Amino acid sequence: MGTSLLRSVAAVVGRFRGSDIPAGSSTAITDVTRRHLFDALRDTEANWSGSLDEVTFLRGLYDLDRLESFDPRFATAEGDMHGDIKPSNIFCLDGCWTLADWGIVRRPRGQTTKVGRTGLYIGTEGFAAPELSETPHEAMASSDIHSIGRVIALALTGELPRTNLPLLPPPGPWRSIVHTTTYQDPQRRPQTVHDLLALIDREHVDYPEDPLQSAPTLLEAANNSDLTAADALLTLAGDHPQDYELHVGVLTGLAAEHAGPALRPDLLQGQNLLRALAEHVDGDDSHVVQFGDATGVVTWLHGICAYATSQSDWDLLEEAAHTMCTWDGAWDQWNAQDRIRPWLLSLKGDAAAVMASVLRDHAESAQHFSSVADDRTADPRIRQAVRESAAP
């Protein structure tokens, strides 16, 4: 800040502060607003441009939130509007975007200090809000919001805005922002800078992509032996455990020879996926389980069980078998059971021990395989688990 400006600031502060204000006080100036300060600076023809915008500059002298505004629409001096926001009045100084030329900052009705200072029109054509050409003394913060919208439109289209003609950017969040900020009716625009920032934040929310948009492509690639795609599909399902269609309609379409190897490396991920699938056994508010879906799920889970058995992966077998029996117990699908029954008869050793334990936890499903109890080719532990399920 130059020496002449410092002298001007000192002069205007001294002019309005009064002798009854304690030295060093920065808040007890109740009869001075920014308008007086800038009138004084213009009268002395001081060069008051700098890297601080008007509000920031004045906050260094006064507590603006505690200074009364002359305009009844605003509680404090923070309510003033610029009135001529346009590209030539916007500067980047010391890395901060700053508004300059506060020469037509709005003053209260009847207090214009110079003839012609406001007149019948303020602002710059194309950027000024329409109400500034009709009743400039009724202008408010939303008038500046309109001008900001026009500056954004210019920046994104490269076209100079013309009075009373809409100028909108291409489709996207900024188009909505410009449309909202440049309504003809000032009451429909954001009313404060805080409202404008909230609008910008709202329009730039990063909405997550619908997983069903990418899932079919991943499924096709995974079924063509793309291991990376298989991993990505499992991760996608894991990130959306509540998505019925993703689990029941897509995940179960991944062939067991591809799903099994993808499930094995990360035990926790595999457990979470299979437990999420179990949670979908009753459908949800938007989906009723169809018999065909139930058959598909149980058949797919049996495939995972068979794969886990072939790899002696008892953790994966146990988790997949629990989910399989949950669905089988609820839906009793014969086509799926026709695949499971001979598999149960083939289990021996550790695999039979794991499956017998699971069957004891799922009596409703074990009862569907009652014939196994009398088949002497089955492991004794599995036969006993099935018998116990039929006990009263």
Secondary structure, 3 states (H helix, E strand, C coil): CCHHHHHHHHHHHHHHHCCCCCCCCCCCCCCCCHHHHHHHHHHCCCCCCCCCCHHHHHHCCCCHHHCECCCCCCCEHHHCCCCCCCHHHEEEECCEEEECCCCCCCCCCCCCCCCCCCCCCCCCCCCCCHHHHCCHHHCCHHHHHHHHHHHHHHHHHCCCCCCCCCCCCCCCHHHHHHHHHCCCCHHHCCCCHHHHHHHHHHHCCCCCCCHHHHHHHHHHHHCCCCHHHHHHHHHHHHHCCCCHHHHHHHHHHCCHHHHHHHHCCCHHHHHHHHHHHHHHHHCCCCCCCCHHHHHHHHHHHHHHHHHHHHCCCHHHHHHHHHHHHHHHHHHCCHHHHHHHHHHHHHCCHHHHHHHHHHHHHCHHHHHHHHHHHHCCCCCHHHHHHHHHHHCC
